[in-house]
Amino acid sequence: MTDPRFTYPPEADLPPSVDEAITSRRSVRAFAATPVPRDLIEHILGVAARAPSGTNTQPWKVQAVTGEPLAALVRDMLTAHDDPENTTDREYEYYPTQWYEPYLSRRRKVGWDMYGLLGIGKGDKDRMHHQHGLNYTLFGAPVGLFFSIDRKLEKGSWLDYGMFLQNIMIAARGHGLHTCPQAALATYHPVVRRHLAIPDEEMIICGIALGYEDKSALVNSLRTEREPVAGFARFHGW
């Protein structure tokens, strides 16, 4: 899958097929400092923009950030995260207001699998706070992608947006990059909005940390489980 238009560093982990790009996609939570060229980011976004959208509305709006602008944004998000007086609410509910099965058990398992891997105990609030705060560093990724949508658009456009986001992550894998999709970055939407001059008419949906994986980081050895096809699909007519 190597593209002759781009030079790939040793950190690149190039999948041999589309299936491998999809199945090797995971949420990487520690990145190498290796920079990612702007032309590669533009190429990935151009490929991802082939995602379907109802009546070709193409509801996605992207801010790509690196270098000092990203560092400044990270500093302010961390400051907000560490401020006990900060009560900023998200502009939309990502999770259910009350958890129930089977979603509760899945949520608990992935959380405790990661904390267990890192040696963080149930009562260790300081380390939990620190680990959660790494979201706002984008886990050291050299590139942050931030996504917004026109507030007037409805749920169908959010569905379209999800396909666009998945395209970005799979296209990134095709070039040896890894990602971490982060709804947490929408928590401090006033900070993001101020730094990136996103107008009030747009709602900030999420971000994606993008870069090359730090293969030495213990946290990146986490592998989440998936339900087998028989657990979520029913077939008719075969």
VENNOR-V474991 format. One line per field, one symbol per residue. phi: phi as a letter, one per 20 degrees, with the letter a starting at -180 (. if undefined). psi: psi as a letter, one per 20 degrees, with the letter a starting at -180 (. if undefined). A space follows every 10 residues. Layout:
phi: ???
psi: ???
//
This chain:
phi: .feffcddfg ffcefebfgf fffefbeedb dfegfdffff ffffffffff gfbgllflff ccddcbmfgf fffggfffff feefefcgdf ebeedffcfb feffffffff ffffffgeme egeeffffff ffffgeellm ffcddcccbf fffdggfffg ffffffggff ffffdmecbb fcfgfefdgf fffffdleff fdeeeaccec refefefgff efceecffgf ecccdcne
psi: jpoiiqpprh iqnpqirggh ggiipropkp qqipqpqhhg ghgghgghij qqqpkkhmiq ppopprbhhg ggggghghgg hioiipkpqq iqogrqhpqr qjhghggggh ghgghghiko rhjmhghggg ghhhhijkkj qippppprqp hiqahhhhgg hhhggggghg hghijjrrro pnhhiiglhh gggghjlpqh ipppgarppp aqpniiphhi ipoqqqqqhi hiqpppi.
//
